[in-house]
Amino acid sequence: MLASPLTATIYLPLLPLLAAHFHVSLQAINLTLTLYIVFQAISPLLFATASDSFGRRPIYLITFSVYTLASLGLVLNKTSYAGLLVLRAMQSLGASAVLAISYGVIADLCVPSEGGAMQGPAMGAANLAVCVGPVVGGWVALGSGSYQWVFWCLVIYGGVVVVIVGFGLPETARNVVGNGEKKARWWGRTWWSLLTVWRRSRKGSMDSTKVNLDEEKTEKNDRTPEEYALKKHRFEIPNPWAAVRIIFWKDTALVLWMAGSPYAIWYCVQASIPPVYKDTYGVNDFQIGLSYLAGGFGTVIGGYTNGKLMDWNYKLTARQIGHTIDKVSGDDLNNFPIEKARARGSWYMLAVYLCALAGYGWAIKFHAHVSIPLILQFVLAAISTAFQQTFNALLDIFPASPSTAAASGNITRCTLSAVAVAVLQPMVDRMGRGWYFTLLSLVGGGGGIIAIWLTTTRGMTWRHQRLRIDAIE
């Protein structure tokens, strides 16, 4: 889950070096950032949707292989600005689907009543990379004086992940292996298990292999028409527009807003950090990188704490309606108010979040002690992570295609972030930081109040309407 946020932010300290090396303007180098965000939205449409059909493991291997090769290309590219653009796009293509696929793995492994406990550390790790990336990038670039060593670090990271996934990650997609009772095909098995089979065959255990093949043939012949249809459907070419369609359902649009808008606002806070701390507090570039750690600690602590809270809220809601939790196969959520369970306590988080956001702007405006904006960054990061995690309920209401649902969330986050960052500097220049962040709190708060209220009062009804329409189609 670290690939996309780490690769996006470790790149930021390199911008002046890249502009000087390729003899282009900073505006031209900023185009590589825009291109990265564009492919952040495109990649999950292709790969996350495919992982619901073909399995998580082969898509992981493909995406990380693309990522590693693109990073190696960036190391070797010494003169071509066009090559920089293309390779940066390919790097994003390989890295940006990982988060959505990882949420699919969480949905595969966890029943709804326990998903929060795993989502917490996963979300915290992903957001921590956003804060650690600039520190690592600045440190490596400062120590080496070259951008190439930063890309070498990404090559090593990608290669190590390919090896770990190849040898250690079994297939988890329920469409492929069910609850673990079905045997995955060769591409869904770890390299270690394939190596073991090969070694046995080399030792003369061909008879047992033949028996296994005969059993697989018998199993295929004994398959019912329904099972055969399911198997056939599983390997159809995935439709990337399925993720886009999810955005426009009423119940899912509310969830996507509550998960995406805090992410976009937090992106604005992070984008404001370099000029704020350099111009207002006069710190150096490395200290600017260190200032991102306040938000990093917030994401980790917020994600872990909220993960436990999500599971507690789920169990409390189940007790209130007399529902017995199925910890083996997972609950049937058709008649369970998952929207209320996930949104419980959101009003309090929203109130603290909005006060911290407006306070951050005015603390900078009036040159408050440097500890004040750092503390507010911690609070904003923690609550932003909690909102993203809490309203990741698409994994619950789309159990058959969790990675496709996560891809729709990625599209929403990237779109909102791109718009928010694009208007950041012009609006700050016109309004000042105090009023700009106050405006963000009003927009985020107004949308949040409407979204939470509709989610808790109408979410389940709209979900049932969507399911009936899907059944007819």
C-alpha positions as CSV (number, residue, x, y, z in Angstrom):
1,M,0.0,0.0,0.0
2,L,3.0,2.3,0.2
3,A,3.8,2.3,-3.5
4,S,1.6,5.2,-4.8
5,P,1.8,7.6,-1.9
6,L,5.6,7.0,-1.4
7,T,6.4,7.4,-5.1
8,A,4.2,10.6,-5.3
9,T,5.8,12.4,-2.4
10,I,9.4,11.2,-2.5
11,Y,9.6,13.0,-5.8
12,L,8.7,16.4,-4.5
13,P,12.2,17.4,-3.2
14,L,13.6,16.5,-6.7
15,L,11.8,19.2,-8.7
16,P,14.6,21.8,-8.7
17,L,17.2,19.1,-9.5
18,L,15.1,17.8,-12.3
19,A,14.5,21.2,-13.8
20,A,18.2,22.0,-13.8
21,H,19.2,18.6,-15.1
22,F,16.7,18.5,-18.0
23,H,17.1,22.3,-18.7
24,V,13.3,23.0,-18.4
25,S,11.2,25.3,-16.3
26,L,9.7,24.3,-12.9
27,Q,6.3,24.6,-14.6
28,A,7.3,22.0,-17.1
29,I,8.5,19.7,-14.3
30,N,5.2,20.3,-12.5
31,L,3.5,18.7,-15.5
32,T,5.0,15.4,-14.3
33,L,3.0,15.8,-11.1
34,T,-0.2,16.4,-13.0
35,L,0.4,13.4,-15.2
36,Y,1.1,11.3,-12.1
37,I,-2.3,12.2,-10.6
38,V,-4.1,11.5,-13.9
39,F,-2.7,8.0,-14.0
40,Q,-3.5,7.6,-10.3
41,A,-7.2,7.7,-11.5
42,I,-6.7,5.6,-14.6
43,S,-4.7,2.7,-13.1
44,P,-7.3,1.4,-10.6
45,L,-9.9,1.4,-13.4
46,L,-7.8,-1.2,-15.3
47,F,-6.0,-3.2,-12.7
48,A,-8.2,-3.1,-9.6
49,T,-11.2,-4.2,-11.6
50,A,-9.1,-7.0,-13.2
51,S,-8.1,-8.2,-9.7
52,D,-11.7,-8.9,-8.9
53,S,-11.9,-11.2,-12.0
54,F,-8.5,-12.8,-12.3
55,G,-7.3,-12.6,-8.7
56,R,-5.1,-10.3,-6.6
57,R,-1.8,-12.1,-6.9
58,P,-1.2,-11.9,-10.7
59,I,-2.3,-8.3,-10.8
60,Y,0.1,-7.4,-8.0
61,L,2.9,-9.0,-9.9
62,I,2.1,-7.3,-13.1
63,T,1.7,-3.8,-11.6
64,F,4.8,-4.0,-9.4
65,S,6.8,-5.3,-12.4
66,V,5.7,-2.3,-14.5
67,Y,6.5,0.0,-11.5
68,T,10.0,-1.5,-11.1
69,L,10.8,-1.3,-14.8
70,A,9.6,2.3,-15.0
71,S,11.7,3.3,-12.0
72,L,14.7,1.7,-13.6
73,G,14.0,3.6,-16.8
74,L,13.9,6.9,-14.8
75,V,17.4,6.0,-13.4
76,L,18.7,5.4,-16.9
77,N,17.0,8.4,-18.6
78,K,19.6,11.2,-18.5
79,T,18.6,13.5,-21.3
80,S,15.0,13.2,-22.5
81,Y,12.3,15.3,-20.9
82,A,9.7,13.4,-22.9
83,G,11.1,10.2,-21.6
84,L,10.7,11.6,-18.0
85,L,7.0,12.3,-18.7
86,V,6.3,8.8,-20.2
87,L,8.2,6.9,-17.5
88,R,6.6,8.9,-14.7
89,A,3.2,8.0,-16.2
90,M,4.2,4.3,-16.3
91,Q,5.5,4.5,-12.8
92,S,2.1,5.8,-11.7
93,L,0.3,3.2,-13.7
94,G,2.1,0.5,-11.9
95,A,1.9,2.0,-8.4
96,S,-1.5,3.5,-8.2
97,A,-3.7,0.4,-8.4
98,V,-2.0,-1.2,-5.4
99,L,-4.1,0.6,-2.7
100,A,-7.4,-0.4,-4.3
101,I,-6.2,-4.0,-4.7
102,S,-5.0,-4.1,-1.1
103,Y,-8.5,-3.1,0.1
104,G,-9.7,-6.0,-1.9
105,V,-7.4,-8.3,0.0
106,I,-8.7,-6.9,3.3
107,A,-12.3,-7.6,2.2
108,D,-11.2,-11.1,1.1
109,L,-9.6,-11.9,4.5
110,C,-11.9,-10.1,7.0
111,V,-15.6,-10.4,7.7
112,P,-17.4,-7.0,8.0
113,S,-17.4,-7.1,11.8
114,E,-13.6,-7.2,12.0
115,G,-12.5,-5.3,8.9
116,G,-11.8,-2.1,10.8
117,A,-9.0,-3.7,12.8
118,M,-7.1,-4.5,9.6
119,Q,-8.1,-1.3,7.7
120,G,-6.6,0.9,10.5
121,P,-2.9,-0.2,10.1
122,A,-3.3,-0.4,6.3
123,M,-4.6,3.2,6.0
124,G,-2.1,4.4,8.5
125,A,0.8,2.9,6.5
126,A,-0.5,4.4,3.3
127,N,-0.9,7.9,4.7
128,L,2.4,7.7,6.6
129,A,4.2,7.2,3.3
130,V,2.8,10.6,2.2
131,C,4.6,12.2,5.1
132,V,7.8,10.2,5.1
133,G,8.3,10.4,1.4
134,P,9.5,14.0,1.3
135,V,11.8,13.4,4.2
136,V,13.4,10.4,2.5
137,G,13.6,12.1,-0.9
138,G,15.1,15.3,0.6
139,W,17.6,13.3,2.6
140,V,18.7,11.1,-0.3
141,A,18.9,14.0,-2.7
142,L,20.8,16.2,-0.2
143,G,23.3,13.4,0.6
144,S,23.9,12.3,-3.0
145,G,23.3,15.6,-4.9
146,S,21.5,13.6,-7.6
147,Y,17.9,12.6,-8.3
148,Q,19.0,9.2,-9.6
149,W,19.6,7.7,-6.2
150,V,16.0,8.4,-5.2
151,F,14.8,6.4,-8.2
152,W,17.3,3.6,-7.4
153,C,15.6,3.4,-4.0
154,L,12.3,2.9,-5.8
155,V,13.8,0.2,-8.0
156,I,15.0,-1.7,-5.0
157,Y,11.7,-1.3,-3.2
158,G,9.7,-2.5,-6.3
159,G,12.0,-5.5,-6.8
160,V,11.8,-6.5,-3.2
161,V,8.0,-6.4,-3.3
162,V,7.9,-8.5,-6.4
163,V,10.0,-11.2,-4.7
164,I,7.9,-11.1,-1.5
165,V,4.6,-11.3,-3.4
166,G,6.0,-13.9,-5.7
167,F,7.2,-16.3,-3.0
168,G,5.0,-15.4,-0.1
169,L,1.5,-14.0,-1.1
170,P,-1.1,-16.7,-1.9
171,E,-4.3,-15.9,-3.8
172,T,-7.0,-14.4,-1.7
173,A,-9.8,-13.3,-4.1
174,R,-13.0,-15.1,-3.2
175,N,-14.0,-15.3,-6.9
176,V,-10.9,-17.5,-7.4
177,V,-10.4,-19.5,-4.1
178,G,-13.7,-19.0,-2.3
179,N,-13.1,-19.1,1.5
180,G,-9.8,-21.0,0.8
181,E,-11.4,-24.3,-0.1
182,K,-10.8,-24.0,-3.8
183,K,-7.4,-24.5,-5.3
184,A,-6.0,-21.6,-7.4
185,R,-4.5,-22.2,-10.8
186,W,-0.8,-22.0,-11.3
187,W,-0.7,-18.2,-11.5
188,G,-2.5,-17.9,-8.2
189,R,0.1,-20.1,-6.4
190,T,3.2,-18.8,-4.8
191,W,6.5,-19.4,-6.5
192,W,7.6,-21.5,-3.5
193,S,4.7,-23.9,-3.9
194,L,5.3,-24.2,-7.6
195,L,9.0,-24.8,-6.9
196,T,8.0,-27.5,-4.4
197,V,5.8,-29.2,-7.0
198,W,8.6,-29.0,-9.6
199,R,11.2,-30.5,-7.2
200,R,8.8,-33.4,-6.3
201,S,8.3,-34.1,-10.0
202,R,12.1,-34.1,-10.5
203,K,12.3,-36.7,-7.7
204,G,10.0,-39.1,-9.6
205,S,6.7,-38.3,-8.0
206,M,5.0,-38.1,-11.4
207,D,2.4,-40.7,-10.4
208,S,1.0,-38.5,-7.6
209,T,1.0,-35.5,-10.0
210,K,-1.0,-37.6,-12.4
211,V,-3.5,-38.5,-9.7
212,N,-3.9,-34.8,-8.9
213,L,-4.5,-34.0,-12.5
214,D,-7.1,-36.8,-12.8
215,E,-8.8,-35.5,-9.7
216,E,-8.9,-32.0,-11.2
217,K,-10.4,-33.4,-14.4
218,T,-13.0,-35.3,-12.4
219,E,-13.8,-32.2,-10.4
220,K,-14.3,-30.3,-13.7
221,N,-16.6,-33.0,-15.1
222,D,-18.7,-33.1,-11.9
223,R,-19.1,-29.4,-11.8
224,T,-22.8,-28.2,-11.8
225,P,-24.0,-25.9,-14.5
226,E,-24.2,-23.0,-12.0
227,E,-20.6,-23.6,-10.9
228,Y,-19.5,-23.8,-14.5
229,A,-21.2,-20.5,-15.3
230,L,-19.6,-18.9,-12.3
231,K,-16.2,-20.1,-13.4
232,K,-16.7,-18.9,-16.9
233,H,-17.9,-15.5,-15.8
234,R,-15.0,-15.1,-13.5
235,F,-12.5,-14.9,-16.4
236,E,-14.4,-12.5,-18.6
237,I,-12.5,-9.4,-19.5
238,P,-13.2,-6.9,-16.7
239,N,-15.1,-3.7,-17.5
240,P,-13.3,-0.7,-16.1
241,W,-16.4,1.4,-16.4
242,A,-17.9,-0.6,-13.6
243,A,-15.9,1.5,-11.1
244,V,-17.1,4.7,-12.8
245,R,-20.7,3.6,-12.6
246,I,-20.5,3.1,-8.8
247,I,-19.8,6.8,-8.4
248,F,-23.3,7.8,-9.6
249,W,-25.5,5.7,-7.3
250,K,-27.1,7.8,-4.6
251,D,-25.9,5.7,-1.7
252,T,-22.4,5.3,-2.9
253,A,-22.0,9.0,-3.9
254,L,-22.5,9.9,-0.2
255,V,-19.9,7.5,0.9
256,L,-17.4,8.6,-1.7
257,W,-17.8,12.2,-0.8
258,M,-17.2,11.5,2.9
259,A,-14.1,9.5,2.0
260,G,-12.8,11.7,-0.7
261,S,-13.3,15.3,0.5
262,P,-11.2,14.9,3.7
263,Y,-8.4,13.4,1.5
264,A,-8.5,16.3,-0.9
265,I,-8.5,18.9,2.0
266,W,-5.6,17.1,3.6
267,Y,-3.8,17.2,0.3
268,C,-4.2,21.0,0.3
269,V,-2.8,21.1,3.8
270,Q,0.3,19.2,2.7
271,A,0.7,21.3,-0.4
272,S,0.7,24.4,1.8
273,I,3.4,23.2,4.1
274,P,6.6,24.2,2.1
275,P,5.7,27.8,1.5
276,V,4.1,28.1,5.0
277,Y,7.2,26.9,6.9
278,K,9.7,28.5,4.6
279,D,8.1,32.0,4.3
280,T,6.4,32.2,7.7
281,Y,8.9,30.4,10.0
282,G,12.1,30.6,7.9
283,V,13.1,26.9,8.2
284,N,15.4,25.1,5.7
285,D,14.4,22.5,3.1
286,F,15.2,19.5,5.3
287,Q,13.3,20.9,8.3
288,I,10.3,21.4,5.9
289,G,10.5,17.7,5.2
290,L,10.6,16.9,8.9
291,S,7.4,19.0,9.4
292,Y,5.5,16.4,7.4
293,L,6.1,13.9,10.2
294,A,3.5,15.5,12.5
295,G,0.8,14.5,10.0
296,G,2.5,11.1,9.6
297,F,2.1,10.3,13.3
298,G,-1.5,11.5,13.1
299,T,-2.4,9.1,10.2
300,V,-0.9,6.1,12.0
301,I,-2.5,6.8,15.4
302,G,-5.8,7.9,13.8
303,G,-6.0,4.9,11.6
304,Y,-5.2,2.4,14.4
305,T,-7.5,4.0,16.9
306,N,-10.4,4.3,14.4
307,G,-10.0,0.8,13.2
308,K,-10.7,-0.5,16.7
309,L,-13.6,2.0,17.0
310,M,-15.2,0.8,13.7
311,D,-15.3,-2.8,15.0
312,W,-16.8,-1.6,18.3
313,N,-19.5,0.4,16.5
314,Y,-20.3,-2.5,14.3
315,K,-20.8,-4.8,17.3
316,L,-22.8,-2.2,19.2
317,T,-25.1,-1.7,16.3
318,A,-25.6,-5.5,16.0
319,R,-26.5,-5.8,19.6
320,Q,-29.0,-3.0,19.4
321,I,-30.9,-4.7,16.6
322,G,-30.5,-8.2,18.0
323,H,-28.2,-9.3,15.2
324,T,-25.9,-12.3,15.7
325,I,-22.5,-11.7,14.1
326,D,-21.2,-14.5,11.8
327,K,-17.4,-14.5,12.3
328,V,-16.8,-17.4,10.0
329,S,-18.6,-16.7,6.7
330,G,-19.3,-13.0,7.3
331,D,-22.7,-11.3,7.8
332,D,-25.3,-10.9,5.2
333,L,-25.6,-7.1,5.0
334,N,-28.8,-6.9,3.0
335,N,-30.8,-6.3,6.1
336,F,-28.1,-4.9,8.3
337,P,-27.8,-1.1,8.7
338,I,-24.1,-0.9,7.8
339,E,-24.3,2.8,7.0
340,K,-25.4,3.6,10.6
341,A,-22.8,1.3,12.0
342,R,-20.0,3.0,10.1
343,A,-21.2,6.6,10.6
344,R,-21.7,6.3,14.3
345,G,-19.8,9.1,16.1
346,S,-19.0,10.9,12.8
347,W,-20.8,14.1,14.0
348,Y,-18.2,14.6,16.8
349,M,-15.2,13.9,14.5
350,L,-16.6,16.4,11.9
351,A,-17.0,19.2,14.5
352,V,-13.4,18.8,15.8
353,Y,-12.1,18.4,12.2
354,L,-13.7,21.7,11.0
355,C,-12.4,23.7,14.0
356,A,-8.9,22.3,13.5
357,L,-9.0,23.1,9.7
358,A,-10.1,26.8,10.2
359,G,-7.7,27.1,13.2
360,Y,-4.8,25.9,11.0
361,G,-5.4,28.8,8.5
362,W,-5.6,31.5,11.2
363,A,-2.7,30.1,13.2
364,I,-0.5,30.6,10.0
365,K,-2.1,34.0,9.3
366,F,-1.2,35.4,12.7
367,H,2.2,33.7,12.9
368,A,1.4,31.6,15.9
369,H,4.2,29.5,17.5
370,V,5.4,26.8,15.2
371,S,4.1,24.1,17.5
372,I,0.5,25.2,16.9
373,P,0.2,24.4,13.2
374,L,2.2,21.2,13.8
375,I,-0.3,20.1,16.4
376,L,-3.2,21.0,14.1
377,Q,-1.6,19.0,11.3
378,F,-1.6,16.0,13.6
379,V,-5.3,16.4,14.4
380,L,-6.3,17.0,10.8
381,A,-4.3,14.0,9.6
382,A,-5.8,11.7,12.3
383,I,-9.4,12.7,11.6
384,S,-8.9,12.7,7.8
385,T,-7.6,9.2,8.0
386,A,-10.5,8.2,10.3
387,F,-13.1,9.6,7.8
388,Q,-11.4,7.8,4.8
389,Q,-11.4,4.6,6.7
390,T,-14.9,4.9,8.3
391,F,-16.6,5.7,5.0
392,N,-14.8,3.0,3.1
393,A,-18.1,1.1,3.4
394,L,-18.0,0.4,-0.3
395,L,-16.0,-2.7,0.6
396,D,-19.0,-3.8,2.7
397,I,-21.8,-3.1,0.2
398,F,-19.9,-4.4,-2.8
399,P,-18.6,-7.7,-1.4
400,A,-18.3,-9.4,-4.8
401,S,-16.0,-6.7,-6.3
402,P,-14.3,-4.8,-3.4
403,S,-11.3,-3.7,-5.5
404,T,-13.6,-2.3,-8.2
405,A,-15.4,-0.4,-5.4
406,A,-12.1,0.8,-4.0
407,A,-11.1,2.0,-7.5
408,S,-14.2,4.2,-7.6
409,G,-13.0,5.7,-4.4
410,N,-9.6,6.3,-5.8
411,I,-11.1,8.1,-8.8
412,T,-13.1,10.4,-6.5
413,R,-10.2,11.2,-4.3
414,C,-7.9,12.0,-7.2
415,T,-10.5,14.2,-8.9
416,L,-11.3,16.2,-5.8
417,S,-7.6,16.5,-4.9
418,A,-6.6,17.7,-8.4
419,V,-9.3,20.4,-8.3
420,A,-8.5,21.5,-4.8
421,V,-4.7,21.7,-5.4
422,A,-5.3,23.5,-8.7
423,V,-7.2,26.4,-7.0
424,L,-5.1,26.4,-3.9
425,Q,-2.5,29.1,-4.7
426,P,-4.8,31.4,-6.7
427,M,-7.3,31.5,-3.8
428,V,-4.7,31.8,-1.1
429,D,-3.2,34.8,-3.1
430,R,-6.7,36.4,-3.3
431,M,-8.2,35.5,0.2
432,G,-5.2,34.8,2.4
433,R,-4.6,31.6,4.2
434,G,-7.0,32.3,7.1
435,W,-10.1,32.8,5.0
436,Y,-9.0,30.1,2.5
437,F,-8.9,27.3,5.1
438,T,-12.1,28.8,6.7
439,L,-13.8,28.4,3.3
440,L,-12.5,24.9,3.0
441,S,-14.0,24.1,6.4
442,L,-17.4,25.6,5.4
443,V,-17.5,23.6,2.1
444,G,-16.3,20.4,3.8
445,G,-18.5,20.9,6.8
446,G,-21.7,21.7,4.7
447,G,-21.1,18.7,2.5
448,G,-20.2,16.5,5.4
449,I,-23.4,17.4,7.4
450,I,-25.6,16.6,4.4
451,A,-23.7,13.4,3.5
452,I,-23.7,12.0,7.1
453,W,-27.4,12.8,7.6
454,L,-28.5,11.2,4.3
455,T,-26.2,8.2,4.8
456,T,-27.7,7.4,8.2
457,T,-31.4,8.2,7.3
458,R,-31.6,7.1,3.6
459,G,-28.5,5.1,2.9
460,M,-29.9,1.6,3.5
461,T,-33.1,2.4,1.5
462,W,-31.1,3.7,-1.5
463,R,-28.8,0.7,-1.2
464,H,-31.8,-1.7,-1.5
465,Q,-33.1,0.3,-4.5
466,R,-29.8,0.0,-6.2
467,L,-29.7,-3.8,-5.6
468,R,-33.2,-4.2,-7.1
469,I,-32.1,-2.3,-10.2
470,D,-29.0,-4.4,-10.5
471,A,-31.1,-7.6,-10.2
472,I,-33.4,-6.5,-13.0
473,E,-30.4,-5.6,-15.3
